Amino acid sequence: MFTDAVRAAGRPGPRVLAWADVLRGAPYAFTPGAYVRIDSPGENAEVDRLLRDTDEPTRVEGTARWYDRFTAAVRDLTDAARRAGAVASTGAEDVAVLFDKRRCHARLAAAGVPVPPALPGPVGGWEELRRGLADARFPRAFVKPAHGSSASGVVALALAGPGRVKATTSVETAPDGRLYNSLRVRQYTSEREVGALIDALAPDGLHVERWLPKASQHGRAADLRVVVVAGRATHAVVRTSRHPMTNLHLGGVRGDLGAARAAMLAAGGGFGDVLEIAERAAARFPDTLCVGVDVLPASGWRRFAVGEVNAFGDLLPRLTGLPGSGAEGRDTYAAQVAAAAERQREEHHDATA
């Protein structure tokens, strides 16, 4: 789809270098002035084998190993691009923070970007998690693998006293204890099962934050994905779900952005508050052209917090730019092509001035 956007802009089709080739050490052969878009590795058995020693892309475990190898590869890519005089779409340090939910949350909080409260320090397993939640007075929390994406391994956890627990997650536990992502969201209500799940996730690192009551639309939990390109919020979509996770691949559906904007206005705020928060979050990653920011509206659509910042959060087919964004009539990829071209023109002008 990005390739189509490049050609639609009247430019030659890009040379595509597959992640499997990158990880095997294929030469980059970048040319001076080239724009190097670094994209998601996606779900590919060979890439998974190279990144975390398994050829099962739906496996949940191994994200710490995946993170170490992926960020090292991005660092090598961006270094090679710089040496060749090319421009990468993201910086290695930005990627290292974006793919570590603990570091990302800390960076946003330090900059005053509203985020849900989080447990400090590492969480070693179920018993430690229960104590931490009790001390912080978090009756409900999102437990997230530190390096996961697309809600992989995420557990929406509710506690109601000794032995009373409910975990909502897309994780399926195999008979041998291995964890797999599923497209079906399920619930676990046995403390033994929930404890085993958390203990299995903990070795790769966990980020735990308070589960904030979300606004709703048509009786479904709602949040917003805002795409920020070159520092400007260009696209937005409401996502709604019957489950705490609103990811579209887990049964979430696109909601009504107009109705959400009206609800914000009626609450005494406005859609501009959402866009401003998303842009503030994106500004913490100055070397990255485009991010997808998940903005969580509190009940009543009056207050907002940032739940995630995604390095590859631009997959929103058939969505065109917001009025006044400068991306009207363009999808997320076309907006990035235009922004990259503008940056290249500015850099060329600065170099020749």
Residue, then its C-alpha position, 0 to 999 in steps of 0.5 A: m500500500f505504501t508502494d502504491a502511494v509512492r507511485a501515485a505521487g508520480r515517483p518511481g516505485p521503491r526498492v523493497l528490502a524484506w526483513a528476512d533479508v535484512l536479518r540475514g545480513a543482505p547489503y543495503a545499498f542505500t543511495p544519497g538522498a534516498y528516503v528509507r521507510i522502516d516498516s513493521p516485520g509483520e507476521n512472518a515465520e522466517v522473520d520470527r525465527l530470526l528474531r526470537d528463535t520460533d517459527e510460530p508468529t502467534r506465539v506470545e513468549g520471546t518478546a524480550r529476545w525479539y526486542d533486542r534483535f529487532t532494535a539492533a537491526v533498526r540501529d544497523l539500518t539507520d546507521a547505514a542510511r546515515r553513512a550513505g546520506a539517506v534519510a530513515s523514517t525513524g530513529a533507532e532510539d525512538v524505536a527502542v523507546l516505542f517498543d518498550k512500553r515501560r520506557c515509552h510511558a515514562r518518557l510521556a509522563a516526564a513530558g507532562v503528557p497525560v497517561p494512566p498511572a502505572l506500577p513502578g519497577p519490574v513485576g516478577g509474577w502473579e504474587e508480586l503483581r497482586r501485592g503491587l496492585a493492592d499497594a497502588r489501590f488498582p482494582r483493575a489494571f491492564v497488564k501488558p508485555a513490555h515489548g508486545s504489539s497489536a494487543s499481543g499478550v495483553v490482559a485486562l485484569a479485574l480483582a474483587g477480593p481474595g480468590r475473585v479475579k477476571a482476566t480478559t485477553s486474546v491469549e490462549t493457553a495450550p495444554d503444554g502451557r505455551l501461550y498463543n495469540s488468538l482472534r477470539v477474546r476470552q475470559y479466565t476466572s480461575e486464580r490458578e489459570v490467571g496466575a499461571l498466565i501472568d507467571a508465563l508472561a513475566p520473564d519477558g517483562l511487564h508494564v502494568e497500568r491502571w485500567l481507566p473507565k473509558a467513554s462509550q459509544h452505543g454501549r461499547a467501550a471506545d477509544l481513538r487512534v490518531v495518526v500524527v505525520a511530521g508532527r501534525a495529527t492528520h487522521a483519526v478513527v474511533r474504535t469501539s468494542r464489547h471487550p476492553m481491547t478495542n483493536l479492530h482485529l479482535g472484533g473492534v469496529r470503527g465508531d462514529l467520529g462525528a458523534a464522538r466530537a459532539a460528545m466532547l463538545a457537550a462535555g465542555g471540551g473538544f476534538g482539538d484536545v485529543l489532537e493536541i494530546a496526540e501531537r504532544a505525545a508524537a513530539r517526544f519522538p522527533d526522529t520518527l515521521c509517523v506514529g499512531v497514538d491511542v488516546l483513551p477518553a474517560s467516561g463522559w468524553r471530558r478527559f483523555a490519556v495516552g494509552e500507547v504510541n505505535a511506531f507502525g500505527d498507520l494501517l487504516p485503510r480507506l481513511t482520509g485526512l482530517p479537515g484542516s490537517g493538510a492531508e485532506g483526500r490522502d490516506t495515511y501512506a499518501a500523507q507520509v509520502a507528501a511529508a517525506a518529500e517536503r522534508q527532502r525539499e527543505e533539507h535540499h534548500d537548507a543545504t544549497a542556501 
